[in-house]
């Protein structure tokens, strides 16, 4: 309602009006006809509306070119650059039943080939009519531009499919979670695994899975597998504080000398995206299998994955208190990948080693803009007894 009243005059206090930015980027799009040829990053999309009859297809850059692939969003880009790049990504769509993944037709088979590739794939698409629509934002997915229904498509370059990926895709006797584990252990990235899961290329019961579901499912499955390994490891003996900030997402991640627990506290500051008045919430788990979906949505599983990757690499377990503070500079939703990559970046930075919980919390409070009195009471982990290290005596 305030956006209708404001009409881009900045009354909300945000540094950039997301509505005006959407109009600017959409207006900057090149003219799109009924035929489009270019390099898919590789990227595919499976929608959820109409499930179990969904819309699926490859993503292609509007300024179609076989010389330069579309730039994938990353933390080195600012929000404006990411939106500009994503606004030019055209979503091609064809109605496909989810069970068609068991015996794909020519169209779906071509889309699956793009999903299997580890490098950009030349693709030519013909639309029923020129793609239409505005820049689409979502809390889980990356932004995307106009969309159009496919009347025909063909792959114009050979997909680069890693041997392990091809082997797992052909294996219909391995359940999906084991297939995901094999791929991840072989060095296949989470985005690649998510594409395969989405296009029905994993497991015994092959089904198309909406992209927004496959992203969180991949983070969750890989996280659970890493958690099983971490639970067999010895504990850290001190407190380690990891910090990092990217795209308005500030992480303070504290490892405590105790058996594995994970808790994420999210602080959405006033005027940050989705939270005009601000919001603080928390969720967590211990060594037992987690029950139910986190009310913090996909960001919970993305942050947990980043932490578990670090613990598994170090061969240690710990209690984990992760605080994610989202500032007003995060003015447009870019997708859950931001949470995963920002948390990974924080866990890759040299940590601060501390001798007591009091020191660690004092340092965290210096770095977090929101007063500790507002977020510490959300952290149930702090209310539990913490094993003291020998350095505290």
Secondary structure, DSSP 8 states (H G I E B T S, - for coil): -HHHHHTTS-TT--SS-HHHHHHHHHHTS----SEEEEEE-S-EEE--TTTTEEEEEEEEESS--SSS------TTS-HHHHHHHHHTEEEEEEEEEGGGGGG--HHHHHHHHHHH-SS-EEEEEEESS--B---B--SSS--B--EEEEEEEEE-S-----HHHHHHHH--SS-HHHHHHHHHHTT--HHHHHHHHHTT-SSSS-----HHHHHHHHHHHHHHHHHHHHTTSEE-SSEEEEEEEETTEEEEEEEESSS-EEEEEEEE-TTBTTBSS-EEEEEEE-SS---S--TTTHHHHHHHHHHHHHHHHHTEE-EEEEEEEE-TT--S---THHHHHHHHHHHHS--EEESSHHHHHHHHHHH-SS-HHHHGGG-GGGGS-----GGG-
